[in-house]
């Protein structure tokens, strides 16, 4: 854990340097002073709506196992996202599974498996947005090809997981046959990961359930793009209507890089890099990134801590728990 924290902080410092190196601090202050912060109120409300939509989507994923109330799922979602903001090693998903398992007497490992399915759906949704944007709007040919290839690759991964679910024993034997000569430990770890995927996909039982889960996945990220648009407006950025979607995709995949708790550094760098597509200067882009990040970090962290207290869960208890 300490090594991961050190590497994360080091990564954050590198990306923070890259984000700050060409910034005029006078212009940064001017950008922050000229922003219209009234737009942050609806942006924060939409952020909380995305969390509520996540809770509803999770309810449909868990429905074959147990019917769980939305407010219980919402509190677990907030606790999980809060944990990603303040704890190292991206353990928010584990914390979220622990919180709902403890509160609703659910299998924590099975709850975690459904969260893995959520992450796959999120990736699919974002890459679908990216593919549409790159195909129908003017971007360099190499970028269009890269985006389409990424989407195709992701579809192939999903196809592999579907086959894995259908032909579980044969697929696992085949992978063990390939990986065992290389590393027994790698083979065992791969088995564990794939079994989690299978457990997660086992909760998908019918077309109606899958359709609703996909609907909420697209609703979550569309709402997120709208809240991004509101922060654009607060900084008077006159950008194409697809810009909030593209920046959302860039940021979401960018902050997957291991960094310090709260994605400090990576968040700023990918905001500045993404906004450079439309000619936004580094100082204005950094000002936007600071406000945009803070408008999500603090509400989620404070509300997550509130639910942690309300559900009588301690951070020490979470650290000692194995999922």
Residue pairs with C-beta under 8 A, 6 or more apart in sequence:
1 88
1 89
4 88
4 89
4 258
5 88
5 89
5 260
7 258
8 88
8 89
8 258
8 259
8 260
8 261
9 259
9 260
11 257
11 258
11 259
11 260
11 265
11 266
12 259
12 260
12 264
12 265
12 266
13 265
14 265
15 257
15 259
15 265
15 266
15 268
15 269
16 264
16 265
16 268
16 269
18 269
19 265
19 268
19 269
19 271
19 272
19 282
19 286
19 289
20 268
20 286
22 282
23 282
23 283
23 286
24 282
24 283
25 283
27 281
27 283
27 284
28 283
28 286
28 287
30 283
31 235
31 283
31 284
31 286
31 287
31 288
32 287
32 290
32 291
34 235
34 236
35 234
35 235
35 236
35 287
35 291
36 233
36 234
36 236
37 234
37 291
38 234
39 230
39 231
39 233
39 234
40 230
40 231
40 234
40 291
40 295
42 227
42 230
43 227
43 230
43 231
43 234
43 295
44 227
44 295
44 299
46 223
46 224
46 226
46 227
46 230
47 224
47 227
47 295
47 296
47 299
47 300
48 299
48 303
49 223
50 220
50 223
50 224
50 227
51 74
51 77
51 78
51 81
51 300
52 70
52 74
53 216
53 219
53 220
53 223
54 77
54 118
54 216
54 220
55 70
55 71
55 73
55 74
55 76
55 77
56 70
56 73
56 216
57 118
57 121
57 212
57 213
57 216
57 217
57 220
58 68
58 73
58 77
58 114
58 115
58 118
59 67
59 68
59 70
59 73
60 209
60 212
60 213
60 216
61 114
61 117
61 118
61 203
61 204
61 213
62 68
62 73
62 106
62 111
62 114
62 203
63 203
63 209
64 203
64 205
64 209
65 106
65 107
65 110
65 203
66 104
66 106
68 100
68 104
68 106
72 100
72 103
72 104
73 100
75 99
75 103
75 307
75 310
75 311
76 96
76 99
76 100
76 103
76 307
77 96
78 300
78 303
78 304
78 306
78 307
79 95
79 96
79 99
79 304
79 307
79 308
79 311
79 313
80 92
80 93
80 95
80 96
80 97
80 99
80 304
81 92
81 96
81 300
81 304
82 92
82 300
82 301
82 303
82 304
82 305
82 307
82 308
83 91
83 92
83 95
83 96
83 304
83 318
84 90
84 91
84 92
84 261
84 262
84 263
85 92
85 261
85 262
85 297
85 300
85 301
85 304
86 261
86 262
86 301
87 95
87 261
87 315
88 260
88 261
90 258
91 318
93 112
93 115
93 116
93 119
94 112
94 318
94 323
95 318
96 111
96 115
97 108
97 109
97 111
97 112
97 115
97 323
98 108
98 313
98 318
98 321
98 323
99 311
99 313
100 106
100 111
101 107
101 108
101 111
101 323
102 108
102 311
102 313
103 311
108 321
108 323
109 196
109 199
109 323
110 199
110 203
112 196
112 323
113 196
113 197
113 199
113 200
113 202
113 203
114 200
114 203
115 200
116 196
116 197
116 200
117 197
117 200
117 201
117 203
117 204
120 157
120 158
120 161
121 213
121 214
121 217
122 217
122 220
122 221
122 252
123 154
124 154
124 155
124 158
124 217
125 214
125 217
125 218
125 220
125 221
126 221
126 248
126 249
126 252
126 253
127 147
127 150
127 151
127 154
127 249
128 151
129 221
129 225
129 245
129 246
129 248
129 249
130 147
130 150
130 151
130 246
130 249
131 147
131 148
131 151
133 139
133 147
133 242
133 245
133 246
133 249
134 143
134 144
134 147
134 148
135 144
135 148
137 240
137 242
161 197
161 201
162 201
163 171
164 171
164 172
164 194
164 197
164 198
165 198
165 201
165 202
168 198
171 194
172 191
172 194
175 187
175 190
175 191
175 194
176 187
176 191
179 186
179 187
179 190
180 187
204 210
204 213
221 245
221 248
224 248
225 244
225 245
225 248
226 244
228 244
228 247
228 248
228 292
229 244
231 288
231 291
231 292
231 295
232 239
232 243
232 244
232 288
234 291
235 284
235 287
235 288
235 291
237 243
237 275
237 278
237 280
237 284
237 288
239 278
239 280
240 278
243 277
243 278
246 274
246 277
247 271
247 274
247 275
250 270
250 273
250 274
251 267
251 270
251 271
251 274
254 266
254 267
254 269
254 270
254 273
254 274
255 263
255 266
255 267
255 270
257 266
259 265
259 266
262 297
263 293
267 289
267 293
268 286
268 289
268 290
268 293
271 285
271 286
271 288
271 289
271 292
271 293
272 282
272 285
272 286
272 289
275 284
275 285
275 288
276 282
276 285
280 288
308 314
308 315
